[in-house]
Amino acid sequence: MNINILDEQNKAKESIKAQGLRVLVCAGTGCVANGSLEIIKKFKELGADVSPLSDFDKVTIVPTGCHGFCEQGVLVIIPELDVTYVKVKLADVEEIIESHIKDGKPVERLLYKDPKSGEPVYKNEDINFYAKQTRTSLANCGNINAEELSEAIAVGAYEGLAKVLKQNDPNAVIDEIVKSGLRGRGGGGFPTGMKWKFTAANRGGKSYVVCNGDEGDPGAFMDRSVMEGDPHKLLEGIAIAGFAVGADEAYIYVRAEYPLAIKRLKIAIAQAEEAHYLGSKVMGTDFNFEIHIKEGAGAFVCGEETALIASIEGERGMPRPKPPFPANKGLFGRPTLINNVETLANVPVIIRKGADWFSSLGTEKSKGTKTFALTGEVNNTGLIEVPMGTTLREIVFDIGGGIRNGKKFKAVQMGGPSGGCLTEEHLDMSMDYDSLIKAGAMIGSGGLVVMNEDTCIVEVARFFMNFTQNESCGKCVPCREGTKNMLKILEKIVKGQGTMEDLDTLEELAKAVKDGSLCGLGKTAPNPVLSTLKYFRDEYIAHIKDKKCPAGVCSALKTIAIDEDLCKGCSKCARTCPVGAISGQIKSPFKIDQSKCIKCGACLNNCPFKAIKQV
Ligand SMILES: Cc1cc2nc3c(=O)[nH]c(=O)nc-3n(C[C@H](O)[C@H](O)[C@H](O)COP(=O)(O)O)c2cc1C
């Protein structure tokens, strides 16, 4: 080996120290959309000749990947000053520089305010969103410049790869992964070490590693964050996997809707090849390893491993029956290890810190941490990483800061369209693979949508069924026809046209689609329906029997009425109504013709006297 990674690491740490005061500005997809590139430009212009606080003789502006608290973007973190600024706008840059960096006076109005106490919070780790997190796969996201190899090296990149190459014992690497208890983060939770063993059993000929970065779950963006924020960690994880199973080539399958992830991965691959961390004779050893990027067109089913392989091969992305499993017959007919981005991003740290360290986190059967995309009706939305086994209550009420606008918690949809609905009774349940399956949900890729009392559960089930029906590739009948018929029934119910027989048919169909479908898309598509039927059957019945939507969401079941006592007869509602359903005499109460009303709510929103109500 001709590369001493620890020397490289020391050099990289020194070069970071020489940067002086580091101003970390988020340049992940969310903050870029919020104008962070202009903010970075302005910081660079104004900060170039700043002579900052006495301890530092230089200011360096560092564009980083996503820090997770996207809702509060643009985030600006200055670690040396122990401060995190939120919702930073272009107009705030000058004040941060003049007041804080030059004069040492923090800009209080740009600090995060605790939703309960209203008090400003200075340090990142004191913000309730971060306080209960344990960041492993996301550890460096938001803290380093993802486009600079030396920044990744300074925080440990390629140390694990150097360690395994020095040890030169692929089976020992696999044993370490087995011992760690790592399970696949792509949804199924299959033991990673076991999968590596199956693939390694075919060592000797050509084989591949495929990294699944398709991330098709609506609302999920954990894999994107790793690819954008710490691409070298992923490349290192893939290379270690390749060394362990005897592969010399890998593909990262990334959907084309992730252009920033693709750009940063390409930069990282070129840097790693140049530094001999990838390519031929990696780190001066006999290990050769090439990584390619394959851009996917963005179909949910292409995340399924056999469909994904077909897509890389240039075929239409459709699943095929298993066996043969990819470990035996995968890409181009060769043995292939396929793992998710987050799974592979956990590998370098397991090798560096050891299996015992990793397995000390989490529960007995679900080790380590899990990232979740926390969205919906919580105060703090964003990307979080917590030890497996953290409860839903801790996620929703501590990290998420509780339900927005003082509303009541109703449910969470866990794991996207493959997952299920959890309720108040699950708030103290451990979030791990097995407990979730028992409750009729699943971690899936980690989407977590929090719903309040104003959410219609039947409409949620319809929404997810619409998604899976659209995304079904159509190859097998149960999924193609079953999801279509389930969707039709759900549409009838939300329109108030469903019958109790429909409910029985819906349940029967759900079970048939689950049992009979070829791939995981169909096998899991009924989960949102089955779990909502289990926990919220009353709401389905209210739609069918009472023709009422208890949450007041389903427009076909709404009635809009004018309160005669409050109506002043100003005629604004009649003038606003797009279908002429409202009439009356000026200065007398107006009336709505229910047969004409399309329940659009325009009158309701425009009445100056709040005389129009939805009942
Ligand atoms: C419809 C469908 C979509 C999937 N989408 C993804 C995906 O976007 N990303 C992913 O890693 N796995 C996805 N999977 C799971 C993969 O097929 C595969 O199990 C996973 O990539 C294996 O990696 P892991 O063992 O590291 O989890 C999907 C499965 C199905 C059935």
The ligand as a Tripos MOL2 file, in Angstrom:
@<TRIPOS>MOLECULE
LIG
   31    33     1     0     0
SMALL
NO_CHARGES

@<TRIPOS>ATOM
      1 C1        -41.7520   -1.2410   -5.4930 C.3       1 LIG1
      2 C2        -40.4460   -1.2470   -4.7650 C.ar      1 LIG1
      3 C3        -39.6890   -0.0980   -4.7060 C.ar      1 LIG1
      4 C4        -38.4680   -0.0980   -4.0410 C.ar      1 LIG1
      5 N1        -37.7620    1.0550   -4.0080 N.ar      1 LIG1
      6 C5        -36.5530    1.0570   -3.3980 C.ar      1 LIG1
      7 C6        -35.7640    2.2200   -3.3910 C.ar      1 LIG1
      8 O1        -36.1830    3.2740   -3.8900 O.2       1 LIG1
      9 N2        -34.5640    2.1800   -2.7820 N.ar      1 LIG1
     10 C7        -34.0770    1.0370   -2.1930 C.ar      1 LIG1
     11 O2        -32.9570    1.0030   -1.6980 O.2       1 LIG1
     12 N3        -34.8130   -0.0790   -2.1780 N.ar      1 LIG1
     13 C8        -36.0230   -0.1080   -2.7730 C.ar      1 LIG1
     14 N4        -36.7420   -1.2590   -2.7890 N.ar      1 LIG1
     15 C9        -36.1520   -2.4520   -2.1460 C.3       1 LIG1
     16 C10       -35.1580   -3.0980   -3.1130 C.3       1 LIG1
     17 O3        -35.8570   -3.9760   -3.9800 O.3       1 LIG1
     18 C11       -34.0760   -3.8880   -2.3910 C.3       1 LIG1
     19 O4        -34.6870   -4.7470   -1.4850 O.3       1 LIG1
     20 C12       -33.1060   -3.0140   -1.6380 C.3       1 LIG1
     21 O5        -32.5240   -2.0490   -2.4790 O.3       1 LIG1
     22 C13       -32.0120   -3.8960   -1.0700 C.3       1 LIG1
     23 O6        -31.1180   -3.1530   -0.3240 O.3       1 LIG1
     24 P1        -30.9910   -3.2900    1.2470 P.3       1 LIG1
     25 O7        -30.8940   -4.7650    1.5620 O.co2     1 LIG1
     26 O8        -29.7360   -2.5760    1.5500 O.co2     1 LIG1
     27 O9        -32.2110   -2.6910    1.8390 O.co2     1 LIG1
     28 C14       -37.9900   -1.2780   -3.4210 C.ar      1 LIG1
     29 C15       -38.7660   -2.4410   -3.4650 C.ar      1 LIG1
     30 C16       -39.9800   -2.4150   -4.1130 C.ar      1 LIG1
     31 C17       -40.7740   -3.6680   -4.1460 C.3       1 LIG1
@<TRIPOS>BOND
     1     1     2 1
     2     2     3 ar
     3     2    30 ar
     4     3     4 ar
     5     4     5 ar
     6     4    28 ar
     7     5     6 ar
     8     6     7 ar
     9     6    13 1
    10     7     8 2
    11     7     9 ar
    12     9    10 ar
    13    10    11 2
    14    10    12 ar
    15    12    13 ar
    16    13    14 ar
    17    14    15 1
    18    14    28 ar
    19    15    16 1
    20    16    17 1
    21    16    18 1
    22    18    19 1
    23    18    20 1
    24    20    21 1
    25    20    22 1
    26    22    23 1
    27    23    24 1
    28    24    25 2
    29    24    26 1
    30    24    27 1
    31    28    29 ar
    32    29    30 ar
    33    30    31 1
@<TRIPOS>SUBSTRUCTURE
     1 LIG1         1 GROUP 0 **** ****
